Amino acid sequence: MKRGIMPVRFGRTALPAALMLFASLAPLPLLAQARQVPETRQQVQLSFAPIVQKTAGSVVNVYGARVERRAQNPFMDDPFFRRFFGDDGFGVPRERVQRSLGSGVIVDASGLVVTNNHVIEGMSEVKVAFADKREVEATIVLRDPRTDLAVLKLNGAKDLSAIDLADSDQLQVGDIVLAIGNPFGVGQTVTQGIVSALARTQVGVADAQSFIQTDAAINPGNSGGALVDMEGRLIGINTAIFSRSGGSHGIGFAIPSSMVRVVVESAKSGAASVRRPWFGARLQALTADVADGLGLDRPAGSVVASVVEKGPAAEGGLKRSDVILALDGVAVDDPEAFGYRFATRPIGGTTSLTVLRGGKRLVVPVKLVPAPETRPRETVTLSGRTPLSGLTVLNLSPAVAEELSIDAGTEGVVVSAIEEGSLAARVGFQKGDIILALNGERMERSRDVEAALRQRKRAWEVTISRAGQTVTSVFPG
């Protein structure tokens, strides 16, 4: 006989007794939870419309554009060809306009707008369109590639509605959120979801990362838009999605408002770059084997790999092999989480690190000071027929290392930019490479590199440091 869910049947004599037993067991409040007619309008209509009305005016569309010059067809040097084919040359224009589309959020009534850096990266012209169809030009005030944030200043805009910033550290998994932006350029759109996770650090779209994950639908064009809470406050800037098709799969990521606040305050102060506290130490993730050897129940924390002499960490008493477990009482599970927490601390004052050393826990105070620029940058753009042609190099200092997100001491020459299509770009140099030596001669300043390249060589032996590893390559002269 097949087993399954079978109905319960009662005999004729057992039915009254069963009903009496059921009635005696059922609590009265349960019986009262039958369907009822709504008595008020509020019981009939539940809506997010009041929150949208409060916040939608603060969310704008951001349009970026730049003009790219295309290589001219060599046949166009001949007047005969220009006569028959025109100046465009076989219908191919000499210039092409590259455009980008995203969203932004007004965070200050003076006209400051926050968006993603990748929305306006490389753009020479930026315009902002409001939900009421107004359109104004904007000036790029501050870019911060480390967080993928940028701040714009609206030119001549009036009657602006700025959104309030919430404390994203108070956010909890399961909180309801709204995402407002301009997906696919169709116009302002609102989607709803919950906070799926917090402190996501392995997203890979920015250096200082600790993202809010949400299942609110986020699509291309939503970048730079607002993630708001149920009080109509900004808790994050929508930045990235996890998708195999390019559309929303319910996994979106937003930069927390605590980091947004740091970037906005730097823009308000007139700084050319974001001022963050300097830690002065390099961290590594805590492995399961090391955690087990230290008597920890899980591999949560960061191991101090090295400490910069006379840096804040060293002066506070931090030592190599210390394990950092918490910052100001908040657990930090990996170096990325620590970096985010430390970067959101304001300059000035002191932060407290909970450290495991020799099996004992202790508290280490670290001063919150900006990275010093211990020597002039001496920015140099290299040219000529050498493998380094197209590189912009400058003298390394703690301030420069902090800006480029590299772990380095206070000496050396670092690559800060690479010209697109240059010899150096084709060879494979990367931003953040540290040039240690040319043909065996140590390079201590950017001017040393410039002087060395004036010499004509049949071959160039270049030694660089990249991500902590030293590499030597030989290129033809």
Disulfide bonds with the S-S distance in Angstrom:
none
